[in-house]
């Protein structure tokens, strides 16, 4: 008897990290793709763990 959660019944989930310019625009496009379950935008690198937009614009965090 197969489990309802067996790998044959549901495909594996994978992750992908991409870099882009305006992530609000790319986020909207990726959310429309079939099979995409979740999209999270953010900044790369830097010394602040969770910088906000104002910190990034002030060039105070070393994020890309």
C-alpha positions in Angstrom: 0.0 0.0 0.0 1.5 3.3 -1.1 1.6 6.3 1.3 -0.2 9.5 0.2 3.2 11.2 0.7 5.3 8.8 -1.4 7.8 10.3 -3.8 5.9 8.6 -6.7 2.8 10.5 -5.9 4.4 13.9 -5.6 7.5 15.2 -7.4 10.6 16.4 -5.5 10.8 20.1 -4.7 14.0 21.9 -5.8 15.4 25.4 -5.1 17.0 27.9 -7.4 18.9 31.1 -6.6 19.0 33.8 -9.3 20.4 37.3 -9.5 18.5 40.0 -11.2 18.1 43.8 -11.4 14.6 44.8 -10.2 13.5 41.8 -8.2 9.9 43.0 -7.9 9.5 42.6 -11.7 11.3 39.2 -11.9 9.4 37.9 -8.8 6.1 38.6 -10.5 7.3 36.8 -13.7 8.5 33.7 -11.8 5.3 33.4 -9.8 3.4 33.0 -13.1 5.5 29.9 -14.2 3.9 26.5 -13.9 5.4 24.5 -11.0 6.7 27.5 -9.1 5.5 27.2 -5.5 7.3 30.1 -3.8 9.4 33.1 -4.7 11.4 35.2 -2.2 13.2 38.3 -3.2 16.2 39.8 -1.3 19.7 41.2 -1.5 23.0 39.4 -2.0 26.0 39.6 0.2 26.4 42.5 2.7 26.9 42.7 6.4 23.3 43.3 7.5 21.2 40.1 8.0 17.9 41.5 6.9 18.4 44.9 5.3 15.5 47.1 4.3 15.2 49.1 1.1 16.3 52.4 2.7 19.5 50.8 4.0 20.3 49.4 0.6 19.7 52.8 -1.1 21.9 54.5 1.4 24.8 52.1 0.5 25.2 51.3 4.2 25.1 47.5 4.1 27.6 46.3 1.4 24.8 44.4 -0.4 24.8 43.9 -4.1 
